[in-house]
């Protein structure tokens, strides 16, 4: 099994968006910040990439 990041795959790009949003959400949730807007934007971007980019 070969591990690596293949940036030509659309699922990798969507996964990277979710990973960044998740890490930012964890960071901000340790404070008193609300992360609902962050997750809404991340889901809109990831969903837009999923619908707009041809597989």
PDBQT receptor file of N, H, CA, C and O in Angstrom, charges set to zero:
ATOM      1  N   UNK A   1       0.855  -1.179   0.000  1.00  0.00    +0.000 N 
ATOM      2  CA  UNK A   1       0.000   0.000   0.000  1.00  0.00    +0.000 C 
ATOM      3  C   UNK A   1       0.892   1.230   0.000  1.00  0.00    +0.000 C 
ATOM      4  O   UNK A   1       1.784   1.371   0.836  1.00  0.00    +0.000 OA
ATOM      5  N   UNK A   2       0.638   2.105  -0.939  1.00  0.00    +0.000 N 
ATOM      6  H   UNK A   2      -0.087   1.991  -1.618  1.00  0.00    +0.000 HD
ATOM      7  CA  UNK A   2       1.430   3.312  -1.084  1.00  0.00    +0.000 C 
ATOM      8  C   UNK A   2       0.635   4.501  -0.550  1.00  0.00    +0.000 C 
ATOM      9  O   UNK A   2      -0.498   4.731  -0.973  1.00  0.00    +0.000 OA
ATOM     10  N   UNK A   3       1.215   5.246   0.365  1.00  0.00    +0.000 N 
ATOM     11  H   UNK A   3       2.135   5.059   0.709  1.00  0.00    +0.000 HD
ATOM     12  CA  UNK A   3       0.560   6.419   0.910  1.00  0.00    +0.000 C 
ATOM     13  C   UNK A   3       1.106   7.668   0.239  1.00  0.00    +0.000 C 
ATOM     14  O   UNK A   3       2.286   7.740  -0.105  1.00  0.00    +0.000 OA
ATOM     15  N   UNK A   4       0.245   8.636   0.062  1.00  0.00    +0.000 N 
ATOM     16  H   UNK A   4      -0.714   8.578   0.341  1.00  0.00    +0.000 HD
ATOM     17  CA  UNK A   4       0.658   9.898  -0.540  1.00  0.00    +0.000 C 
ATOM     18  C   UNK A   4      -0.546  10.781  -0.765  1.00  0.00    +0.000 C 
ATOM     19  O   UNK A   4      -1.692  10.351  -0.631  1.00  0.00    +0.000 OA
ATOM     20  N   UNK A   5      -0.270  11.999  -1.103  1.00  0.00    +0.000 N 
ATOM     21  H   UNK A   5       0.660  12.347  -1.212  1.00  0.00    +0.000 HD
ATOM     22  CA  UNK A   5      -1.336  12.958  -1.380  1.00  0.00    +0.000 C 
ATOM     23  C   UNK A   5      -1.371  13.199  -2.879  1.00  0.00    +0.000 C 
ATOM     24  O   UNK A   5      -0.387  13.636  -3.476  1.00  0.00    +0.000 OA
ATOM     25  N   UNK A   6      -2.498  12.913  -3.467  1.00  0.00    +0.000 N 
ATOM     26  H   UNK A   6      -3.298  12.558  -2.982  1.00  0.00    +0.000 HD
ATOM     27  CA  UNK A   6      -2.690  13.114  -4.900  1.00  0.00    +0.000 C 
ATOM     28  C   UNK A   6      -3.614  14.305  -5.088  1.00  0.00    +0.000 C 
ATOM     29  O   UNK A   6      -4.836  14.178  -5.012  1.00  0.00    +0.000 OA
ATOM     30  N   UNK A   7      -3.019  15.459  -5.332  1.00  0.00    +0.000 N 
ATOM     31  H   UNK A   7      -2.027  15.563  -5.394  1.00  0.00    +0.000 HD
ATOM     32  CA  UNK A   7      -3.800  16.695  -5.439  1.00  0.00    +0.000 C 
ATOM     33  C   UNK A   7      -4.637  16.759  -6.712  1.00  0.00    +0.000 C 
ATOM     34  O   UNK A   7      -5.429  17.686  -6.878  1.00  0.00    +0.000 OA
ATOM     35  N   UNK A   8      -4.478  15.795  -7.608  1.00  0.00    +0.000 N 
ATOM     36  H   UNK A   8      -3.835  15.041  -7.473  1.00  0.00    +0.000 HD
ATOM     37  CA  UNK A   8      -5.306  15.801  -8.808  1.00  0.00    +0.000 C 
ATOM     38  C   UNK A   8      -6.699  15.235  -8.528  1.00  0.00    +0.000 C 
ATOM     39  O   UNK A   8      -7.606  15.395  -9.345  1.00  0.00    +0.000 OA
ATOM     40  N   UNK A   9      -6.876  14.583  -7.390  1.00  0.00    +0.000 N 
ATOM     41  H   UNK A   9      -6.139  14.454  -6.726  1.00  0.00    +0.000 HD
ATOM     42  CA  UNK A   9      -8.173  14.027  -7.015  1.00  0.00    +0.000 C 
ATOM     43  C   UNK A   9      -9.030  15.102  -6.334  1.00  0.00    +0.000 C 
ATOM     44  O   UNK A   9      -8.557  15.814  -5.448  1.00  0.00    +0.000 OA
ATOM     45  N   UNK A  10     -10.280  15.209  -6.751  1.00  0.00    +0.000 N 
ATOM     46  H   UNK A  10     -10.664  14.631  -7.471  1.00  0.00    +0.000 HD
ATOM     47  CA  UNK A  10     -11.173  16.209  -6.175  1.00  0.00    +0.000 C 
ATOM     48  C   UNK A  10     -11.490  15.913  -4.711  1.00  0.00    +0.000 C 
ATOM     49  O   UNK A  10     -11.676  16.832  -3.914  1.00  0.00    +0.000 OA
ATOM     50  N   UNK A  11     -11.550  14.640  -4.365  1.00  0.00    +0.000 N 
ATOM     51  H   UNK A  11     -11.399  13.893  -5.013  1.00  0.00    +0.000 HD
ATOM     52  CA  UNK A  11     -11.847  14.290  -2.979  1.00  0.00    +0.000 C 
ATOM     53  C   UNK A  11     -10.716  14.730  -2.046  1.00  0.00    +0.000 C 
ATOM     54  O   UNK A  11     -10.965  15.026  -0.877  1.00  0.00    +0.000 OA
ATOM     55  N   UNK A  12      -9.489  14.776  -2.542  1.00  0.00    +0.000 N 
ATOM     56  H   UNK A  12      -9.287  14.535  -3.491  1.00  0.00    +0.000 HD
ATOM     57  CA  UNK A  12      -8.364  15.257  -1.741  1.00  0.00    +0.000 C 
ATOM     58  C   UNK A  12      -8.519  16.739  -1.442  1.00  0.00    +0.000 C 
ATOM     59  O   UNK A  12      -8.245  17.185  -0.328  1.00  0.00    +0.000 OA
ATOM     60  N   UNK A  13      -8.952  17.495  -2.427  1.00  0.00    +0.000 N 
ATOM     61  H   UNK A  13      -9.174  17.133  -3.333  1.00  0.00    +0.000 HD
ATOM     62  CA  UNK A  13      -9.150  18.941  -2.232  1.00  0.00    +0.000 C 
ATOM     63  C   UNK A  13     -10.275  19.201  -1.239  1.00  0.00    +0.000 C 
ATOM     64  O   UNK A  13     -10.145  20.058  -0.365  1.00  0.00    +0.000 OA
ATOM     65  N   UNK A  14     -11.378  18.466  -1.366  1.00  0.00    +0.000 N 
ATOM     66  H   UNK A  14     -11.483  17.770  -2.076  1.00  0.00    +0.000 HD
ATOM     67  CA  UNK A  14     -12.481  18.623  -0.421  1.00  0.00    +0.000 C 
ATOM     68  C   UNK A  14     -12.052  18.201   0.980  1.00  0.00    +0.000 C 
ATOM     69  O   UNK A  14     -12.404  18.850   1.965  1.00  0.00    +0.000 OA
ATOM     70  N   UNK A  15     -11.296  17.121   1.065  1.00  0.00    +0.000 N 
ATOM     71  H   UNK A  15     -11.010  16.594   0.265  1.00  0.00    +0.000 HD
ATOM     72  CA  UNK A  15     -10.796  16.670   2.360  1.00  0.00    +0.000 C 
ATOM     73  C   UNK A  15      -9.878  17.684   2.997  1.00  0.00    +0.000 C 
ATOM     74  O   UNK A  15      -9.908  17.861   4.215  1.00  0.00    +0.000 OA
ATOM     75  N   UNK A  16      -9.062  18.355   2.208  1.00  0.00    +0.000 N 
ATOM     76  H   UNK A  16      -9.037  18.212   1.218  1.00  0.00    +0.000 HD
ATOM     77  CA  UNK A  16      -8.166  19.386   2.738  1.00  0.00    +0.000 C 
ATOM     78  C   UNK A  16      -8.969  20.561   3.308  1.00  0.00    +0.000 C 
ATOM     79  O   UNK A  16      -8.604  21.121   4.342  1.00  0.00    +0.000 OA
ATOM     80  N   UNK A  17     -10.050  20.928   2.640  1.00  0.00    +0.000 N 
ATOM     81  H   UNK A  17     -10.347  20.473   1.801  1.00  0.00    +0.000 HD
ATOM     82  CA  UNK A  17     -10.912  22.009   3.141  1.00  0.00    +0.000 C 
ATOM     83  C   UNK A  17     -11.524  21.608   4.476  1.00  0.00    +0.000 C 
ATOM     84  O   UNK A  17     -11.541  22.401   5.418  1.00  0.00    +0.000 OA
ATOM     85  N   UNK A  18     -12.029  20.372   4.561  1.00  0.00    +0.000 N 
ATOM     86  H   UNK A  18     -12.016  19.728   3.796  1.00  0.00    +0.000 HD
ATOM     87  CA  UNK A  18     -12.620  19.905   5.820  1.00  0.00    +0.000 C 
ATOM     88  C   UNK A  18     -11.575  19.803   6.923  1.00  0.00    +0.000 C 
ATOM     89  O   UNK A  18     -11.870  20.107   8.079  1.00  0.00    +0.000 OA
ATOM     90  N   UNK A  19     -10.359  19.381   6.586  1.00  0.00    +0.000 N 
ATOM     91  H   UNK A  19     -10.120  19.134   5.647  1.00  0.00    +0.000 HD
ATOM     92  CA  UNK A  19      -9.295  19.288   7.581  1.00  0.00    +0.000 C 
ATOM     93  C   UNK A  19      -8.934  20.656   8.135  1.00  0.00    +0.000 C 
ATOM     94  O   UNK A  19      -8.808  20.818   9.349  1.00  0.00    +0.000 OA
ATOM     95  N   UNK A  20      -8.769  21.634   7.268  1.00  0.00    +0.000 N 
ATOM     96  H   UNK A  20      -8.872  21.502   6.282  1.00  0.00    +0.000 HD
ATOM     97  CA  UNK A  20      -8.445  22.993   7.706  1.00  0.00    +0.000 C 
ATOM     98  C   UNK A  20      -9.574  23.565   8.547  1.00  0.00    +0.000 C 
ATOM     99  O   UNK A  20      -9.326  24.165   9.592  1.00  0.00    +0.000 OA
ATOM    100  N   UNK A  21     -10.814  23.384   8.101  1.00  0.00    +0.000 N 
ATOM    101  H   UNK A  21     -11.016  22.895   7.251  1.00  0.00    +0.000 HD
ATOM    102  CA  UNK A  21     -11.962  23.889   8.859  1.00  0.00    +0.000 C 
ATOM    103  C   UNK A  21     -12.058  23.206  10.214  1.00  0.00    +0.000 C 
ATOM    104  O   UNK A  21     -12.371  23.849  11.216  1.00  0.00    +0.000 OA
ATOM    105  N   UNK A  22     -11.791  21.912  10.251  1.00  0.00    +0.000 N 
ATOM    106  H   UNK A  22     -11.536  21.389   9.437  1.00  0.00    +0.000 HD
ATOM    107  CA  UNK A  22     -11.837  21.192  11.523  1.00  0.00    +0.000 C 
ATOM    108  C   UNK A  22     -10.773  21.670  12.494  1.00  0.00    +0.000 C 
ATOM    109  O   UNK A  22     -11.049  21.860  13.679  1.00  0.00    +0.000 OA
ATOM    110  N   UNK A  23      -9.562  21.865  11.999  1.00  0.00    +0.000 N 
ATOM    111  H   UNK A  23      -9.338  21.710  11.036  1.00  0.00    +0.000 HD
ATOM    112  CA  UNK A  23      -8.483  22.351  12.861  1.00  0.00    +0.000 C 
ATOM    113  C   UNK A  23      -8.759  23.764  13.372  1.00  0.00    +0.000 C 
ATOM    114  O   UNK A  23      -8.525  24.067  14.542  1.00  0.00    +0.000 OA
ATOM    115  N   UNK A  24      -9.257  24.624  12.486  1.00  0.00    +0.000 N 
ATOM    116  H   UNK A  24      -9.447  24.379  11.535  1.00  0.00    +0.000 HD
ATOM    117  CA  UNK A  24      -9.623  25.978  12.926  1.00  0.00    +0.000 C 
ATOM    118  C   UNK A  24     -10.774  25.937  13.922  1.00  0.00    +0.000 C 
ATOM    119  O   UNK A  24     -10.793  26.698  14.890  1.00  0.00    +0.000 OA
ATOM    120  N   UNK A  25     -11.731  25.051  13.685  1.00  0.00    +0.000 N 
ATOM    121  H   UNK A  25     -11.716  24.433  12.899  1.00  0.00    +0.000 HD
ATOM    122  CA  UNK A  25     -12.858  24.913  14.604  1.00  0.00    +0.000 C 
ATOM    123  C   UNK A  25     -12.419  24.467  15.986  1.00  0.00    +0.000 C 
ATOM    124  O   UNK A  25     -12.920  24.968  16.992  1.00  0.00    +0.000 OA
ATOM    125  N   UNK A  26     -11.478  23.518  16.041  1.00  0.00    +0.000 N 
ATOM    126  H   UNK A  26     -11.071  23.111  15.224  1.00  0.00    +0.000 HD
ATOM    127  CA  UNK A  26     -10.951  23.078  17.337  1.00  0.00    +0.000 C 
ATOM    128  C   UNK A  26     -10.244  24.226  18.035  1.00  0.00    +0.000 C 
ATOM    129  O   UNK A  26     -10.431  24.446  19.231  1.00  0.00    +0.000 OA
ATOM    130  N   UNK A  27      -9.430  24.958  17.284  1.00  0.00    +0.000 N 
ATOM    131  H   UNK A  27      -9.278  24.779  16.311  1.00  0.00    +0.000 HD
ATOM    132  CA  UNK A  27      -8.689  26.080  17.867  1.00  0.00    +0.000 C 
ATOM    133  C   UNK A  27      -9.638  27.132  18.440  1.00  0.00    +0.000 C 
ATOM    134  O   UNK A  27      -9.464  27.584  19.571  1.00  0.00    +0.000 OA
ATOM    135  N   UNK A  28     -10.644  27.518  17.649  1.00  0.00    +0.000 N 
ATOM    136  H   UNK A  28     -10.785  27.150  16.730  1.00  0.00    +0.000 HD
ATOM    137  CA  UNK A  28     -11.564  28.560  18.106  1.00  0.00    +0.000 C 
ATOM    138  C   UNK A  28     -12.513  28.076  19.194  1.00  0.00    +0.000 C 
ATOM    139  O   UNK A  28     -12.962  28.873  20.018  1.00  0.00    +0.000 OA
ATOM    140  N   UNK A  29     -12.823  26.787  19.210  1.00  0.00    +0.000 N 
ATOM    141  H   UNK A  29     -12.458  26.139  18.541  1.00  0.00    +0.000 HD
ATOM    142  CA  UNK A  29     -13.750  26.297  20.226  1.00  0.00    +0.000 C 
ATOM    143  C   UNK A  29     -13.107  26.243  21.607  1.00  0.00    +0.000 C 
ATOM    144  O   UNK A  29     -13.815  26.211  22.613  1.00  0.00    +0.000 OA
ATOM    145  N   UNK A  30     -11.770  26.233  21.673  1.00  0.00    +0.000 N 
ATOM    146  H   UNK A  30     -11.194  26.260  20.856  1.00  0.00    +0.000 HD
ATOM    147  CA  UNK A  30     -11.108  26.279  22.974  1.00  0.00    +0.000 C 
ATOM    148  C   UNK A  30     -11.333  27.622  23.648  1.00  0.00    +0.000 C 
ATOM    149  O   UNK A  30     -11.318  27.711  24.876  1.00  0.00    +0.000 OA
ATOM    150  N   UNK A  31     -11.539  28.655  22.867  1.00  0.00    +0.000 N 
ATOM    151  H   UNK A  31     -11.552  28.584  21.870  1.00  0.00    +0.000 HD
ATOM    152  CA  UNK A  31     -11.904  29.962  23.410  1.00  0.00    +0.000 C 
ATOM    153  C   UNK A  31     -13.408  30.011  23.573  1.00  0.00    +0.000 C 
ATOM    154  O   UNK A  31     -14.055  28.983  23.774  1.00  0.00    +0.000 OA
ATOM    155  N   UNK A  32     -13.943  31.168  23.488  1.00  0.00    +0.000 N 
ATOM    156  H   UNK A  32     -13.418  32.003  23.325  1.00  0.00    +0.000 HD
ATOM    157  CA  UNK A  32     -15.396  31.320  23.618  1.00  0.00    +0.000 C 
ATOM    158  C   UNK A  32     -16.043  31.639  22.277  1.00  0.00    +0.000 C 
ATOM    159  O   UNK A  32     -17.148  32.180  22.230  1.00  0.00    +0.000 OA
ATOM    160  N   UNK A  33     -15.357  31.304  21.191  1.00  0.00    +0.000 N 
ATOM    161  H   UNK A  33     -14.460  30.864  21.230  1.00  0.00    +0.000 HD
ATOM    162  CA  UNK A  33     -15.875  31.634  19.867  1.00  0.00    +0.000 C 
ATOM    163  C   UNK A  33     -16.872  30.594  19.386  1.00  0.00    +0.000 C 
ATOM    164  O   UNK A  33     -16.784  29.413  19.722  1.00  0.00    +0.000 OA
ATOM    165  N   UNK A  34     -17.820  31.062  18.593  1.00  0.00    +0.000 N 
ATOM    166  H   UNK A  34     -17.892  32.021  18.319  1.00  0.00    +0.000 HD
ATOM    167  CA  UNK A  34     -18.807  30.182  17.973  1.00  0.00    +0.000 C 
ATOM    168  C   UNK A  34     -18.280  29.766  16.601  1.00  0.00    +0.000 C 
ATOM    169  O   UNK A  34     -17.878  30.623  15.813  1.00  0.00    +0.000 OA
ATOM    170  N   UNK A  35     -18.274  28.493  16.310  1.00  0.00    +0.000 N 
ATOM    171  H   UNK A  35     -18.600  27.797  16.950  1.00  0.00    +0.000 HD
ATOM    172  CA  UNK A  35     -17.705  27.994  15.062  1.00  0.00    +0.000 C 
ATOM    173  C   UNK A  35     -18.768  27.655  14.016  1.00  0.00    +0.000 C 
ATOM    174  O   UNK A  35     -18.445  27.060  12.987  1.00  0.00    +0.000 OA
ATOM    175  N   UNK A  36     -20.014  28.016  14.257  1.00  0.00    +0.000 N 
ATOM    176  H   UNK A  36     -20.277  28.499  15.093  1.00  0.00    +0.000 HD
ATOM    177  CA  UNK A  36     -21.078  27.689  13.301  1.00  0.00    +0.000 C 
ATOM    178  C   UNK A  36     -20.863  28.347  11.949  1.00  0.00    +0.000 C 
ATOM    179  O   UNK A  36     -21.080  27.714  10.916  1.00  0.00    +0.000 OA
ATOM    180  N   UNK A  37     -20.442  29.602  11.936  1.00  0.00    +0.000 N 
ATOM    181  H   UNK A  37     -20.266  30.116  12.775  1.00  0.00    +0.000 HD
ATOM    182  CA  UNK A  37     -20.220  30.285  10.666  1.00  0.00    +0.000 C 
ATOM    183  C   UNK A  37     -19.058  29.659   9.908  1.00  0.00    +0.000 C 
ATOM    184  O   UNK A  37     -19.119  29.510   8.687  1.00  0.00    +0.000 OA
ATOM    185  N   UNK A  38     -18.000  29.294  10.624  1.00  0.00    +0.000 N 
ATOM    186  H   UNK A  38     -17.950  29.415  11.615  1.00  0.00    +0.000 HD
ATOM    187  CA  UNK A  38     -16.850  28.651   9.990  1.00  0.00    +0.000 C 
ATOM    188  C   UNK A  38     -17.258  27.344   9.329  1.00  0.00    +0.000 C 
ATOM    189  O   UNK A  38     -16.880  27.085   8.186  1.00  0.00    +0.000 OA
ATOM    190  N   UNK A  39     -18.019  26.524  10.029  1.00  0.00    +0.000 N 
ATOM    191  H   UNK A  39     -18.325  26.734  10.957  1.00  0.00    +0.000 HD
ATOM    192  CA  UNK A  39     -18.449  25.245   9.473  1.00  0.00    +0.000 C 
ATOM    193  C   UNK A  39     -19.427  25.428   8.315  1.00  0.00    +0.000 C 
ATOM    194  O   UNK A  39     -19.435  24.629   7.379  1.00  0.00    +0.000 OA
ATOM    195  N   UNK A  40     -20.240  26.463   8.372  1.00  0.00    +0.000 N 
ATOM    196  H   UNK A  40     -20.233  27.113   9.132  1.00  0.00    +0.000 HD
ATOM    197  CA  UNK A  40     -21.158  26.743   7.268  1.00  0.00    +0.000 C 
ATOM    198  C   UNK A  40     -20.399  27.125   6.003  1.00  0.00    +0.000 C 
ATOM    199  O   UNK A  40     -20.729  26.661   4.912  1.00  0.00    +0.000 OA
ATOM    200  N   UNK A  41     -19.394  27.963   6.150  1.00  0.00    +0.000 N 
ATOM    201  H   UNK A  41     -19.126  28.341   7.036  1.00  0.00    +0.000 HD
ATOM    202  CA  UNK A  41     -18.598  28.375   4.990  1.00  0.00    +0.000 C 
ATOM    203  C   UNK A  41     -17.820  27.185   4.435  1.00  0.00    +0.000 C 
ATOM    204  O   UNK A  41     -17.763  26.992   3.221  1.00  0.00    +0.000 OA
ATOM    205  N   UNK A  42     -17.222  26.389   5.319  1.00  0.00    +0.000 N 
ATOM    206  H   UNK A  42     -17.268  26.546   6.305  1.00  0.00    +0.000 HD
ATOM    207  CA  UNK A  42     -16.452  25.234   4.863  1.00  0.00    +0.000 C 
ATOM    208  C   UNK A  42     -17.337  24.227   4.141  1.00  0.00    +0.000 C 
ATOM    209  O   UNK A  42     -16.933  23.669   3.121  1.00  0.00    +0.000 OA
ATOM    210  N   UNK A  43     -18.527  23.991   4.653  1.00  0.00    +0.000 N 
ATOM    211  H   UNK A  43     -18.855  24.443   5.482  1.00  0.00    +0.000 HD
ATOM    212  CA  UNK A  43     -19.413  23.036   3.987  1.00  0.00    +0.000 C 
ATOM    213  C   UNK A  43     -19.895  23.572   2.644  1.00  0.00    +0.000 C 
ATOM    214  O   UNK A  43     -20.071  22.803   1.700  1.00  0.00    +0.000 OA
ATOM    215  N   UNK A  44     -20.109  24.885   2.549  1.00  0.00    +0.000 N 
ATOM    216  H   UNK A  44     -19.967  25.510   3.316  1.00  0.00    +0.000 HD
ATOM    217  CA  UNK A  44     -20.515  25.477   1.271  1.00  0.00    +0.000 C 
ATOM    218  C   UNK A  44     -19.395  25.364   0.239  1.00  0.00    +0.000 C 
ATOM    219  O   UNK A  44     -19.653  25.058  -0.925  1.00  0.00    +0.000 OA
ATOM    220  N   UNK A  45     -18.165  25.608   0.654  1.00  0.00    +0.000 N 
ATOM    221  H   UNK A  45     -17.955  25.857   1.599  1.00  0.00    +0.000 HD
ATOM    222  CA  UNK A  45     -17.033  25.511  -0.280  1.00  0.00    +0.000 C 
ATOM    223  C   UNK A  45     -16.806  24.064  -0.701  1.00  0.00    +0.000 C 
ATOM    224  O   UNK A  45     -16.641  23.782  -1.888  1.00  0.00    +0.000 OA
ATOM    225  N   UNK A  46     -16.797  23.143   0.263  1.00  0.00    +0.000 N 
ATOM    226  H   UNK A  46     -16.932  23.371   1.228  1.00  0.00    +0.000 HD
ATOM    227  CA  UNK A  46     -16.597  21.733  -0.061  1.00  0.00    +0.000 C 
ATOM    228  C   UNK A  46     -17.736  21.201  -0.932  1.00  0.00    +0.000 C 
ATOM    229  O   UNK A  46     -17.497  20.441  -1.871  1.00  0.00    +0.000 OA
ATOM    230  N   UNK A  47     -18.955  21.595  -0.628  1.00  0.00    +0.000 N 
ATOM    231  H   UNK A  47     -19.149  22.212   0.135  1.00  0.00    +0.000 HD
ATOM    232  CA  UNK A  47     -20.097  21.185  -1.446  1.00  0.00    +0.000 C 
ATOM    233  C   UNK A  47     -20.052  21.771  -2.835  1.00  0.00    +0.000 C 
ATOM    234  O   UNK A  47     -20.386  21.100  -3.812  1.00  0.00    +0.000 OA
ATOM    235  N   UNK A  48     -19.638  23.032  -2.929  1.00  0.00    +0.000 N 
ATOM    236  H   UNK A  48     -19.367  23.577  -2.136  1.00  0.00    +0.000 HD
ATOM    237  CA  UNK A  48     -19.490  23.659  -4.240  1.00  0.00    +0.000 C 
ATOM    238  C   UNK A  48     -18.449  22.972  -5.099  1.00  0.00    +0.000 C 
ATOM    239  O   UNK A  48     -18.636  22.804  -6.304  1.00  0.00    +0.000 OA
ATOM    240  N   UNK A  49     -17.343  22.575  -4.468  1.00  0.00    +0.000 N 
ATOM    241  H   UNK A  49     -17.192  22.712  -3.490  1.00  0.00    +0.000 HD
ATOM    242  CA  UNK A  49     -16.323  21.839  -5.223  1.00  0.00    +0.000 C 
ATOM    243  C   UNK A  49     -16.850  20.474  -5.652  1.00  0.00    +0.000 C 
ATOM    244  O   UNK A  49     -16.569  20.011  -6.757  1.00  0.00    +0.000 OA
ATOM    245  N   UNK A  50     -17.617  19.830  -4.768  1.00  0.00    +0.000 N 
ATOM    246  H   UNK A  50     -17.846  20.206  -3.869  1.00  0.00    +0.000 HD
ATOM    247  CA  UNK A  50     -18.158  18.525  -5.115  1.00  0.00    +0.000 C 
ATOM    248  C   UNK A  50     -19.144  18.575  -6.257  1.00  0.00    +0.000 C 
ATOM    249  O   UNK A  50     -19.198  17.651  -7.069  1.00  0.00    +0.000 OA
ATOM    250  N   UNK A  51     -19.918  19.624  -6.337  1.00  0.00    +0.000 N 
ATOM    251  H   UNK A  51     -19.875  20.375  -5.677  1.00  0.00    +0.000 HD
ATOM    252  CA  UNK A  51     -20.925  19.746  -7.401  1.00  0.00    +0.000 C 
ATOM    253  C   UNK A  51     -20.321  20.357  -8.659  1.00  0.00    +0.000 C 
ATOM    254  O   UNK A  51     -20.654  19.946  -9.770  1.00  0.00    +0.000 OA
ATOM    255  N   UNK A  52     -19.437  21.334  -8.491  1.00  0.00    +0.000 N 
ATOM    256  H   UNK A  52     -19.167  21.668  -7.588  1.00  0.00    +0.000 HD
ATOM    257  CA  UNK A  52     -18.957  22.103  -9.624  1.00  0.00    +0.000 C 
ATOM    258  C   UNK A  52     -17.792  21.499 -10.402  1.00  0.00    +0.000 C 
ATOM    259  O   UNK A  52     -17.582  21.845 -11.565  1.00  0.00    +0.000 OA
ATOM    260  N   UNK A  53     -17.034  20.604  -9.777  1.00  0.00    +0.000 N 
ATOM    261  H   UNK A  53     -17.204  20.323  -8.832  1.00  0.00    +0.000 HD
ATOM    262  CA  UNK A  53     -15.873  20.038 -10.447  1.00  0.00    +0.000 C 
ATOM    263  C   UNK A  53     -16.198  18.636 -10.945  1.00  0.00    +0.000 C 
ATOM    264  O   UNK A  53     -16.679  17.791 -10.190  1.00  0.00    +0.000 OA
ATOM    265  N   UNK A  54     -15.934  18.407 -12.199  1.00  0.00    +0.000 N 
ATOM    266  H   UNK A  54     -15.544  19.093 -12.813  1.00  0.00    +0.000 HD
ATOM    267  CA  UNK A  54     -16.239  17.110 -12.805  1.00  0.00    +0.000 C 
ATOM    268  C   UNK A  54     -15.257  16.057 -12.304  1.00  0.00    +0.000 C 
ATOM    269  O   UNK A  54     -14.053  16.301 -12.234  1.00  0.00    +0.000 OA
ATOM    270  N   UNK A  55     -15.785  14.878 -11.954  1.00  0.00    +0.000 N 
ATOM    271  H   UNK A  55     -16.764  14.680 -12.010  1.00  0.00    +0.000 HD
ATOM    272  CA  UNK A  55     -14.931  13.768 -11.493  1.00  0.00    +0.000 C 
ATOM    273  C   UNK A  55     -14.257  13.085 -12.652  1.00  0.00    +0.000 C 
ATOM    274  O   UNK A  55     -13.503  12.132 -12.454  1.00  0.00    +0.000 OA
TER     275      UNK A  55
